[in-house]
Amino acid sequence: MKVLLVNGSAIKDGNTFIALSEIAKTLQTEGVDAEIVQIGNKPVRGCIACGTCKAKGNGRCTFDDDVCNRILEKAEKADAFVFGSPVYYGQPNGALLAVIQRMLYAKGDAFRFKPVANIAVARRGGATAAFQTLNMAFQMMNMPIVTSQYWNLAYGRNPGEAAQDSEGMQTMRQLARNMAWMLKKFKGVETTEHPETEPWNPMNFIR
Ligand SMILES: Cc1cc2nc3c(=O)[nH]c(=O)nc-3n(C[C@H](O)[C@H](O)[C@H](O)COP(=O)(O)O)c2cc1C
């Protein structure tokens, strides 16, 4: 069982990476493989609705000069997904949305019926809106959405600060345990009746 985690941020070791790493680490503890891929900081095209992917039927975006098809190749082999986005103007970052839209259009079968979760990372505002936006595409792809004990959000401004969001990190760990549990249930692997939980660790902006 393998989960592909896609980091939409151009900042390689930033706050979204920290949140995704917490998920990846917990998945591995649960016996599930996890790989984080970075969208990176090179140009990413948007879908131009050319329909070439449908016409050719090769399951690839016609634009082969950015990360989209590389991530798609990995998606085909994954059993589940986590998409992580920094919040930009109350929305997911544009490059991540562009890659998601192109991948789903070019090769929906790489995603259909596979569990998915999204996470949003913000300094202060717009995180729930970005989180909801990310969920939209997957909810029309027959993908079971994995939840946690709260919306999948973490807070931090400068790279590294999200590690101090102890509740956010706990939300990420619970998300990972829930995803591992769901995957095991789906695959007929023996597991517990419910995923394990931690004692709730609530916090707010002023601690
Ligand atoms: C263009 C841009 C727009 C942003 N818009 C928001 C916003 O609407 N709300 C917010 O809370 N943070 C906003 N931020 C801050 C980032 O979401 C925040 O610093 C986040 O931790 C970055 O994650 P990263 O380190 O993974 O890139 C914005 C940052 C940038 C660069």
The ligand as an SDF file (V2000), in Angstrom:
LIG
                    3D

 31 33  0  0  0  0  0  0  0  0999 V2000
    0.9380   34.8800   -2.7150 C   0  0  0  0  0  0  0  0  0  0  0  0
    0.6470   34.5030   -1.2970 C   0  0  0  0  0  0  0  0  0  0  0  0
   -0.6320   34.6310   -0.8170 C   0  0  0  0  0  0  0  0  0  0  0  0
   -0.9320   34.2670    0.4990 C   0  0  0  0  0  0  0  0  0  0  0  0
   -2.2200   34.3560    0.9290 N   0  0  0  0  0  0  0  0  0  0  0  0
   -2.5350   33.9670    2.1950 C   0  0  0  0  0  0  0  0  0  0  0  0
   -3.8950   33.9970    2.6500 C   0  0  0  0  0  0  0  0  0  0  0  0
   -4.8280   34.3140    1.9320 O   0  0  0  0  0  0  0  0  0  0  0  0
   -4.1240   33.6210    3.9300 N   0  0  0  0  0  0  0  0  0  0  0  0
   -3.1300   33.2390    4.7930 C   0  0  0  0  0  0  0  0  0  0  0  0
   -3.4120   32.9340    5.9320 O   0  0  0  0  0  0  0  0  0  0  0  0
   -1.8380   33.1450    4.3530 N   0  0  0  0  0  0  0  0  0  0  0  0
   -1.5240   33.5060    3.0920 C   0  0  0  0  0  0  0  0  0  0  0  0
   -0.2230   33.4060    2.6470 N   0  0  0  0  0  0  0  0  0  0  0  0
    0.8050   32.8390    3.5610 C   0  0  0  0  0  0  0  0  0  0  0  0
    1.0660   31.3510    3.3170 C   0  0  0  0  0  0  0  0  0  0  0  0
   -0.1310   30.6110    3.1740 O   0  0  0  0  0  0  0  0  0  0  0  0
    1.8460   30.7680    4.4870 C   0  0  0  0  0  0  0  0  0  0  0  0
    3.0620   31.4750    4.6440 O   0  0  0  0  0  0  0  0  0  0  0  0
    2.1360   29.2910    4.3530 C   0  0  0  0  0  0  0  0  0  0  0  0
    2.7050   28.8090    5.5480 O   0  0  0  0  0  0  0  0  0  0  0  0
    3.0870   28.9850    3.2000 C   0  0  0  0  0  0  0  0  0  0  0  0
    3.3110   27.5840    3.1120 O   0  0  0  0  0  0  0  0  0  0  0  0
    4.6500   27.0080    2.4530 P   0  0  0  0  0  0  0  0  0  0  0  0
    5.7750   27.3450    3.3970 O   0  0  0  0  0  0  0  0  0  0  0  0
    4.4260   25.5460    2.3440 O   0  0  0  0  0  0  0  0  0  0  0  0
    4.7790   27.6500    1.1030 O   0  0  0  0  0  0  0  0  0  0  0  0
    0.0920   33.7710    1.3420 C   0  0  0  0  0  0  0  0  0  0  0  0
    1.4000   33.6370    0.8430 C   0  0  0  0  0  0  0  0  0  0  0  0
    1.6760   34.0080   -0.4600 C   0  0  0  0  0  0  0  0  0  0  0  0
    3.0840   33.8300   -0.9930 C   0  0  0  0  0  0  0  0  0  0  0  0
  1  2  1  0
  2  3  1  0
  2 30  2  0
  3  4  2  0
  4  5  1  0
  4 28  1  0
  5  6  2  0
  6  7  1  0
  6 13  1  0
  7  8  2  0
  7  9  1  0
  9 10  1  0
 10 11  2  0
 10 12  1  0
 12 13  2  0
 13 14  1  0
 14 15  1  0
 14 28  1  0
 15 16  1  0
 16 17  1  0
 16 18  1  0
 18 19  1  0
 18 20  1  0
 20 21  1  0
 20 22  1  0
 22 23  1  0
 23 24  1  0
 24 25  2  0
 24 26  1  0
 24 27  1  0
 28 29  2  0
 29 30  1  0
 30 31  1  0
M  END
$$$$
